[in-house]
Amino acid sequence: MGDELSMQTQIIILDDDPTGIQTVHGCLALTCWDAETLCRAFEDACPFFYVLTNTRAYAREQARQIVVDAVQAIVTVNRAYQRRLVFISRSDSTLRSHFPLEIDSITQRIEIDKNFLFVGRSILSRHLYVKKILATRCGVRR
C-alpha cells in the first residue's frame, strides 16, 4: 500500500462547509482553486490539501457546478505535475439535498481518466491516511 501512495500521489479533500475545515492544521486549506493557488498546493511538502467549496450555501445545481469546476481545475493543473490524484469528499449536505450529488459529480469527472482514486465521504488524518484511504481504486471497490 505504501507504494500506491508514493510521493507522486496528491490527495485532495473537498469540503462542503467551513466547519470541517476549522480544525485542519499542517496542510493547506484552499478557498479558491485558480491555477496559481493550486500550483502552490501541489508544490507544498504536505501530500494532501483541503479545498473548501462551501457548496452547502448554494442551491443544488450551483453546488454541482462548483464541484465540477473545482475538480476540473485540479485535473488541469495536475497535467503539469503528473501526480496520481486521490479525491476525498467530506460532502454531507443532506439539508439542501446535495448528498450524494457532490460525490456523484466528482466520480462522473474522474471516470473519464482512470488515473484517479476516489474515497467518498471520509475524514482524513495526517497520520492515518496511508492505511485508511484505499477504499476504491480506479472505480473498483477493494
NORPELIN-V566860 format. One record per backbone hydrogen bond with DSSP energy under -1.0 kcal/mol. NH is the residue of the N-H (numbers start at 1). CO is the residue of the C=O. E is the energy in kcal/mol with one decimal. If there is no record, write none. Layout:
BEGIN
[[NH	CO	E] [NH	CO	E]]
END
This chain:
BEGIN
[[5	1	-1.3] [9	6	-1.9] [10	84	-2.8] [11	47	-2.5] [12	86	-3.5] [13	49	-2.5] [14	88	-3.0] [15	51	-2.7] [24	21	-1.4] [30	50	-3.1] [38	34	-2.5] [39	35	-2.5] [40	36	-1.8] [41	37	-1.8] [42	38	-2.6] [43	39	-1.8] [49	11	-1.9] [50	28	-2.6] [51	13	-2.9] [52	30	-3.3] [53	15	-2.6] [54	15	-1.1] [56	16	-2.3] [57	54	-1.6] [58	55	-2.2] [63	59	-2.6] [64	60	-2.3] [65	61	-2.2] [66	62	-2.1] [67	63	-2.1] [68	64	-2.5] [69	65	-2.7] [70	66	-2.5] [71	67	-2.7] [72	68	-2.6] [73	69	-2.4] [74	70	-2.1] [75	71	-2.6] [76	72	-2.5] [77	73	-2.3] [78	74	-2.1] [80	77	-1.5] [82	78	-3.3] [84	8	-3.0] [85	115	-1.1] [86	10	-2.7] [87	117	-2.9] [88	12	-2.8] [89	120	-2.0] [90	14	-3.1] [94	92	-2.4] [97	94	-1.1] [98	93	-2.8] [102	98	-2.2] [104	100	-3.0] [105	101	-2.2] [106	102	-1.9] [107	103	-2.6] [108	104	-2.4] [109	105	-1.4] [110	106	-2.5] [111	107	-1.7] [112	109	-1.2] [117	85	-2.2] [119	87	-2.3] [122	89	-1.3] [129	125	-1.7] [132	128	-1.2] [133	129	-1.7] [135	133	-2.5] [137	140	-2.1] [138	116	-1.2] [140	137	-1.9] [142	135	-2.1]]
END
